[in-house]
Amino acid sequence: MIRRTSRPDAGFSLIEVLISMGIMLVVLAGTFAAMSNALRAEQAVSSITTLNNNLRTSMDLFVRDTLQVGQGLPVGRVIGIPNGPGALQIIRPGPAASGGCAGVTPFAAGPTLSAVTVGPNLGPPINGQCTDVITTFAHDGAFDNVYVTSIAANGRSLTVYPYGPDRANGTPDDLVLNDVPDANADNIRVGDLLEITKGNASVIVAVTAVAGRTITFNPGDPLRFNQFDTGLAMLGTTNQLKAQAPVDPTVEAVNGAGVIQVPVAQSRVSRLRMITYYVNTTADPNSPRLMRQIGAGAPVAVSFELEAFRITYDLADGVTNPANVRMVAADLAAGGACGASACSPNQIRKANVVLAIRSARRSRENGFYHNTLFTQVAMRNLAFVDRYP
């Protein structure tokens, strides 16, 4: 009888190896599938989170700007601009004509600009639909209603009193418009827009130089606000403003309680925020961007991968108070949304905004992710109320 003994160095059989490899492959396949699903889920969550953050941030910025429209502007919420013989139209920031959409043109010739200038269907198209443009004006509270010592004879500069926004206490603030550091946020910089008022008259100028408490606004600014006419044939200029009341008091009187007494005719100057929102597709046609531009400054993208930017307006016309008005040409003429009367930007009280974007990355399974925000913004300052107790 032959006895078989096992050898200590004996290995696995081929069948055992194949079975082990098969089991291992099944385990690895399940592991890789789980990892792949987890990775795709993480990418989806990241895309959706980025999308929503992008959408919310841009909408919040738009709402913040729109809430302040008209703040501090004169009665009627309009501002004087150069008009009449020799006046050039003021340049409006925004997109050029594109894809069958009109693009912006200079502000309409006239004596004033409204707190809101509408622009339905002026912006470049997205998915075949033209987008909107809106330009708004408001005072900047950090430099608001500062007293003017004098306006130059040629109307091209002014000097302010050494008192800041808290001047009513009678204590000099040593107001210097280009000091470092800018502790009070009241520095004036080249390119800033200012509104100068005297009584019920107002004009806009663009700053070209600042020295101490003297602000200069020479001709040639990008938006054409700085226009002058010593013959006074042109209206809405600093020359006309100075001619209406040529002498500003050079000394403030302080009463016994330490309160500054300023004559009614005193000229004042405020920094003006002119903000334009529009869509840009020239940088990347596949990634439309919502742009925010202050004055003639460089536009900044506040939202990417845009899919819609449309605005309607609620009006107060004293009759029907129409809502969701597009403010297209038909609405601005008799017989439109305001009935027998033409709608006017001066009647705007609320803005209804649709902002839609998509994700930056396209997933293999779900394609792009999309989201849309609808918001209504009440422009409280256009209801002729600046401050609440």
C-alpha positions as CSV (number, residue, x, y, z in Angstrom):
1,M,0.0,0.0,0.0
2,I,1.4,3.3,-1.1
3,R,0.9,6.2,1.3
4,R,0.9,9.8,0.0
5,T,2.2,12.5,2.1
6,S,1.7,16.2,1.6
7,R,4.7,18.3,0.9
8,P,5.2,21.4,3.1
9,D,5.8,23.6,0.0
10,A,2.7,22.6,-1.9
11,G,0.7,25.6,-3.4
12,F,-2.8,26.4,-4.6
13,S,-4.2,24.6,-7.6
14,L,-5.0,26.5,-10.7
15,I,-8.7,26.2,-10.0
16,E,-8.3,27.6,-6.5
17,V,-6.3,30.6,-7.9
18,L,-8.9,31.3,-10.6
19,I,-11.7,31.1,-8.0
20,S,-9.8,33.5,-5.7
21,M,-9.1,35.9,-8.5
22,G,-12.8,35.9,-9.5
23,I,-13.9,36.7,-6.0
24,M,-11.3,39.5,-5.8
25,L,-12.5,41.0,-9.1
26,V,-16.1,41.0,-7.9
27,V,-15.1,42.7,-4.7
28,L,-12.9,45.3,-6.5
29,A,-15.7,45.9,-9.1
30,G,-18.1,46.7,-6.3
31,T,-15.6,48.9,-4.5
32,F,-14.8,50.9,-7.6
33,A,-18.5,51.2,-8.5
34,A,-19.2,52.6,-5.0
35,M,-16.2,54.9,-5.2
36,S,-17.3,56.1,-8.7
37,N,-20.8,56.8,-7.4
38,A,-19.5,58.6,-4.4
39,L,-17.3,60.7,-6.6
40,R,-20.1,61.6,-9.0
41,A,-22.3,62.5,-6.0
42,E,-19.6,64.7,-4.6
43,Q,-19.2,66.4,-7.9
44,A,-23.0,66.9,-8.2
45,V,-23.2,68.4,-4.7
46,S,-20.2,70.7,-5.4
47,S,-21.8,71.8,-8.8
48,I,-25.2,72.5,-7.2
49,T,-23.7,74.3,-4.2
50,T,-21.5,76.5,-6.4
51,L,-24.5,77.2,-8.6
52,N,-26.7,78.2,-5.7
53,N,-24.0,80.3,-4.1
54,N,-23.3,82.1,-7.3
55,L,-27.0,82.7,-7.9
56,R,-27.7,83.9,-4.4
57,T,-24.7,86.2,-4.2
58,S,-25.4,88.0,-7.4
59,M,-29.1,88.4,-6.6
60,D,-28.3,89.7,-3.1
61,L,-26.0,92.3,-4.7
62,F,-28.6,93.4,-7.2
63,V,-31.2,93.7,-4.5
64,R,-28.9,95.7,-2.2
65,D,-28.2,98.2,-5.0
66,T,-31.8,98.4,-6.1
67,L,-33.1,99.0,-2.6
68,Q,-31.1,102.3,-2.5
69,V,-32.2,103.6,-5.9
70,G,-33.1,107.3,-5.6
71,Q,-31.7,107.8,-2.1
72,G,-30.8,111.4,-1.5
73,L,-31.8,112.6,-4.9
74,P,-33.7,115.9,-5.3
75,V,-37.5,116.1,-5.3
76,G,-38.8,114.1,-8.2
77,R,-35.8,111.8,-8.0
78,V,-34.2,113.3,-11.1
79,I,-30.8,114.9,-11.7
80,G,-30.0,117.8,-14.1
81,I,-27.7,117.1,-17.1
82,P,-26.3,119.3,-19.8
83,N,-29.0,120.2,-22.3
84,G,-29.9,122.8,-24.9
85,P,-27.8,124.4,-27.6
86,G,-24.4,122.6,-28.0
87,A,-25.0,119.9,-25.4
88,L,-23.8,116.4,-26.1
89,Q,-25.8,113.4,-25.1
90,I,-24.6,111.6,-22.0
91,I,-23.0,108.2,-22.7
92,R,-24.8,105.2,-21.1
93,P,-22.7,102.2,-20.1
94,G,-23.8,98.8,-21.3
95,P,-23.5,96.3,-24.2
96,A,-23.4,97.1,-27.9
97,A,-25.9,95.6,-30.3
98,S,-25.6,91.9,-30.6
99,G,-27.5,89.0,-32.1
100,G,-30.5,91.1,-33.1
101,C,-30.7,92.8,-29.7
102,A,-30.5,96.6,-29.8
103,G,-27.7,97.4,-27.3
104,V,-27.6,100.6,-25.4
105,T,-27.4,104.1,-26.9
106,P,-26.6,107.4,-25.1
107,F,-29.2,108.6,-22.6
108,A,-32.0,110.5,-24.2
109,A,-31.5,114.2,-24.7
110,G,-33.3,116.2,-22.1
111,P,-32.9,118.3,-18.9
112,T,-32.7,115.4,-16.4
113,L,-31.9,111.8,-15.8
114,S,-34.3,109.6,-13.8
115,A,-33.3,107.5,-10.8
116,V,-34.0,104.5,-13.0
117,T,-33.3,104.1,-16.7
118,V,-34.9,101.0,-18.1
119,G,-33.5,98.8,-20.9
120,P,-35.8,96.0,-21.8
121,N,-34.4,93.7,-24.5
122,L,-31.3,95.8,-25.0
123,G,-28.8,93.1,-23.8
124,P,-27.3,90.2,-25.9
125,P,-29.5,87.2,-26.4
126,I,-29.4,84.0,-24.3
127,N,-31.3,81.0,-25.7
128,G,-32.7,83.3,-28.3
129,Q,-34.2,85.9,-25.9
130,C,-32.7,89.4,-25.5
131,T,-31.7,90.3,-21.9
132,D,-32.3,93.5,-20.0
133,V,-30.2,96.5,-18.9
134,I,-30.9,98.8,-16.0
135,T,-29.1,101.9,-14.8
136,T,-29.7,103.5,-11.4
137,F,-28.7,106.5,-9.4
138,A,-28.4,107.1,-5.6
139,H,-26.4,109.2,-3.2
140,D,-23.4,107.6,-1.3
141,G,-24.1,108.2,2.4
142,A,-20.3,108.4,3.1
143,F,-20.1,111.7,1.2
144,D,-23.5,113.3,1.2
145,N,-24.7,116.9,1.3
146,V,-21.3,118.3,2.0
147,Y,-21.2,122.2,2.1
148,V,-19.4,124.0,-0.7
149,T,-17.3,127.0,0.0
150,S,-17.1,128.2,-3.6
151,I,-17.4,127.2,-7.2
152,A,-14.7,128.4,-9.6
153,A,-15.5,131.2,-12.0
154,N,-15.2,128.9,-15.0
155,G,-17.4,126.2,-13.2
156,R,-14.6,123.5,-13.4
157,S,-13.8,123.1,-9.8
158,L,-15.2,123.6,-6.3
159,T,-13.9,123.7,-2.7
160,V,-15.7,122.2,0.2
161,Y,-15.9,123.2,3.9
162,P,-13.7,121.3,6.4
163,Y,-16.8,119.6,7.8
164,G,-17.9,116.1,7.1
165,P,-21.3,114.4,7.5
166,D,-21.4,115.2,11.3
167,R,-20.8,118.9,10.7
168,A,-24.1,119.8,12.5
169,N,-22.2,119.6,15.9
170,G,-20.2,122.6,14.9
171,T,-16.8,120.8,15.3
172,P,-14.5,120.8,12.3
173,D,-13.7,117.4,10.9
174,D,-10.7,118.6,9.0
175,L,-12.3,117.2,5.8
176,V,-9.6,116.3,3.3
177,L,-10.8,114.5,0.3
178,N,-7.6,112.5,-0.4
179,D,-6.1,111.8,3.0
180,V,-4.4,108.5,3.8
181,P,-5.7,106.4,5.4
182,D,-9.3,107.1,4.4
183,A,-10.7,106.6,7.9
184,N,-14.1,108.1,7.2
185,A,-14.6,106.6,3.7
186,D,-15.1,110.2,2.5
187,N,-12.2,110.4,0.1
188,I,-13.0,111.5,-3.4
189,R,-11.2,109.8,-6.3
190,V,-10.7,110.5,-10.0
191,G,-13.7,109.0,-11.8
192,D,-16.2,109.5,-9.0
193,L,-19.5,111.1,-10.0
194,L,-20.7,114.0,-7.9
195,E,-24.1,115.8,-7.8
196,I,-23.9,119.5,-7.0
197,T,-27.1,121.1,-5.8
198,K,-28.1,124.7,-5.1
199,G,-31.8,125.1,-4.1
200,N,-33.8,123.0,-6.5
201,A,-31.2,122.9,-9.3
202,S,-28.7,120.1,-9.6
203,V,-25.9,119.0,-12.0
204,I,-23.7,115.9,-12.4
205,V,-19.9,116.1,-12.8
206,A,-17.1,113.6,-13.1
207,V,-14.0,114.1,-10.9
208,T,-10.7,114.5,-12.8
209,A,-8.5,115.7,-10.0
210,V,-8.5,116.1,-6.2
211,A,-6.2,118.3,-4.1
212,G,-6.9,118.8,-0.4
213,R,-10.5,120.1,-0.3
214,T,-10.7,121.2,-3.9
215,I,-12.3,119.0,-6.6
216,T,-11.7,119.5,-10.3
217,F,-13.9,118.3,-13.1
218,N,-12.4,119.2,-16.5
219,P,-14.0,118.4,-19.8
220,G,-13.3,115.0,-21.5
221,D,-14.7,112.5,-19.0
222,P,-15.8,109.2,-20.6
223,L,-19.5,109.7,-20.0
224,R,-19.6,113.4,-21.1
225,F,-21.0,114.8,-17.9
226,N,-18.4,117.6,-17.8
227,Q,-19.8,120.1,-20.3
228,F,-19.4,123.9,-19.8
229,D,-20.8,127.0,-21.4
230,T,-19.8,130.4,-20.1
231,G,-22.4,132.0,-22.4
232,L,-25.1,130.1,-20.5
233,A,-27.0,129.0,-23.7
234,M,-26.5,125.4,-22.5
235,L,-28.4,124.5,-19.4
236,G,-27.7,121.9,-16.7
237,T,-24.0,123.0,-16.2
238,T,-22.1,124.3,-13.3
239,N,-21.8,127.6,-15.1
240,Q,-25.6,128.0,-14.9
241,L,-25.6,126.7,-11.3
242,K,-23.1,129.4,-10.3
243,A,-25.0,132.1,-12.3
244,Q,-28.2,131.4,-10.4
245,A,-26.6,132.2,-7.1
246,P,-23.0,133.3,-7.8
247,V,-21.8,133.8,-4.2
248,D,-21.6,131.0,-1.7
249,P,-20.8,132.2,1.9
250,T,-17.2,131.8,2.8
251,V,-17.7,131.6,6.6
252,E,-20.2,129.5,8.6
253,A,-21.9,131.2,11.5
254,V,-22.1,129.1,14.7
255,N,-24.8,130.0,17.2
256,G,-24.4,129.9,21.0
257,A,-25.3,126.2,21.2
258,G,-22.5,125.4,18.8
259,V,-24.8,124.6,15.9
260,I,-23.7,125.6,12.4
261,Q,-26.0,128.1,10.7
262,V,-25.9,127.8,6.9
263,P,-27.9,130.0,4.5
264,V,-30.6,128.3,2.4
265,A,-28.8,129.1,-0.9
266,Q,-25.7,127.1,0.2
267,S,-24.3,124.9,-2.5
268,R,-23.9,121.2,-1.6
269,V,-22.1,118.3,-3.1
270,S,-22.7,114.6,-2.8
271,R,-21.0,111.5,-4.3
272,L,-23.3,109.8,-6.7
273,R,-23.6,106.0,-7.3
274,M,-24.4,105.3,-10.9
275,I,-24.8,101.5,-11.3
276,T,-25.5,99.6,-14.5
277,Y,-26.3,95.9,-14.7
278,Y,-26.2,94.1,-18.1
279,V,-25.2,90.8,-19.7
280,N,-21.9,90.2,-21.4
281,T,-21.3,87.4,-23.9
282,T,-18.2,88.7,-25.7
283,A,-15.7,87.3,-23.3
284,D,-17.1,83.8,-23.7
285,P,-20.2,83.2,-25.8
286,N,-20.7,79.9,-24.0
287,S,-20.6,81.5,-20.5
288,P,-22.8,84.6,-20.4
289,R,-22.0,86.9,-17.4
290,L,-24.0,89.4,-15.4
291,M,-21.9,92.6,-15.2
292,R,-22.1,95.4,-12.7
293,Q,-20.5,98.7,-13.6
294,I,-20.2,101.7,-11.4
295,G,-20.1,105.0,-13.4
296,A,-17.5,104.7,-16.2
297,G,-15.4,102.2,-14.2
298,A,-14.4,98.8,-15.3
299,P,-17.4,96.4,-15.3
300,V,-17.1,93.4,-12.9
301,A,-18.7,90.0,-13.5
302,V,-21.0,89.1,-10.5
303,S,-22.5,86.0,-12.0
304,F,-21.4,83.4,-14.6
305,E,-23.2,80.8,-16.8
306,L,-26.2,83.1,-17.0
307,E,-29.4,81.8,-18.6
308,A,-31.8,84.7,-18.0
309,F,-31.9,88.3,-16.8
310,R,-35.2,90.0,-17.2
311,I,-36.9,92.8,-15.2
312,T,-40.5,94.0,-15.0
313,Y,-41.7,97.0,-13.0
314,D,-44.6,97.9,-10.8
315,L,-45.7,101.5,-11.3
316,A,-47.7,104.1,-9.3
317,D,-49.6,106.2,-11.9
318,G,-52.4,107.2,-9.5
319,V,-55.0,105.4,-11.6
320,T,-54.5,101.6,-12.1
321,N,-51.0,101.2,-10.7
322,P,-50.0,98.6,-13.3
323,A,-47.7,95.7,-12.3
324,N,-45.2,93.6,-14.2
325,V,-44.7,96.3,-16.9
326,R,-41.8,95.5,-19.2
327,M,-41.4,99.2,-20.1
328,V,-40.9,98.5,-23.8
329,A,-41.5,101.2,-26.4
330,A,-45.2,100.4,-26.5
331,D,-45.5,101.0,-22.7
332,L,-43.7,104.3,-22.9
333,A,-46.3,105.5,-25.4
334,A,-50.0,106.2,-24.8
335,G,-52.1,103.0,-25.2
336,G,-49.6,100.7,-23.5
337,A,-49.6,99.2,-20.1
338,C,-50.6,102.6,-18.5
339,G,-53.7,103.0,-20.7
340,A,-54.4,106.4,-22.2
341,S,-51.2,107.9,-20.6
342,A,-47.7,106.8,-21.3
343,C,-45.7,105.0,-18.6
344,S,-42.8,106.8,-17.2
345,P,-39.6,105.6,-15.4
346,N,-40.5,108.2,-12.7
347,Q,-43.5,106.1,-11.8
348,I,-41.4,103.0,-11.0
349,R,-41.8,101.8,-7.4
350,K,-40.8,98.1,-7.6
351,A,-38.6,95.9,-9.7
352,N,-39.4,92.2,-10.4
353,V,-36.3,90.3,-11.3
354,V,-35.8,86.9,-12.9
355,L,-32.2,85.6,-12.6
356,A,-31.3,82.1,-13.9
357,I,-27.9,80.4,-14.2
358,R,-26.6,76.9,-14.8
359,S,-23.7,74.9,-13.4
360,A,-20.2,75.5,-14.8
361,R,-19.6,71.8,-15.3
362,R,-21.8,69.3,-17.2
363,S,-22.3,65.9,-15.6
364,R,-22.3,62.8,-17.8
365,E,-25.6,61.5,-16.4
366,N,-27.6,64.7,-15.7
367,G,-26.1,67.3,-18.0
368,F,-26.1,70.9,-16.6
369,Y,-27.8,71.8,-13.3
370,H,-30.1,74.8,-13.5
371,N,-31.7,77.2,-10.9
372,T,-33.8,80.3,-11.1
373,L,-34.5,83.1,-8.6
374,F,-37.5,85.4,-8.7
375,T,-37.4,88.5,-6.5
376,Q,-39.4,91.7,-6.0
377,V,-37.5,94.7,-4.8
378,A,-39.4,97.7,-3.4
379,M,-37.5,101.0,-4.2
380,R,-38.5,102.8,-1.0
381,N,-36.8,106.0,-2.0
382,L,-38.8,106.3,-5.1
383,A,-41.9,106.5,-2.9
384,F,-40.4,109.9,-1.8
385,V,-39.4,108.6,1.6
386,D,-35.7,108.8,2.3
387,R,-35.5,107.8,6.0
388,Y,-37.6,106.0,8.5
389,P,-37.6,106.7,12.3
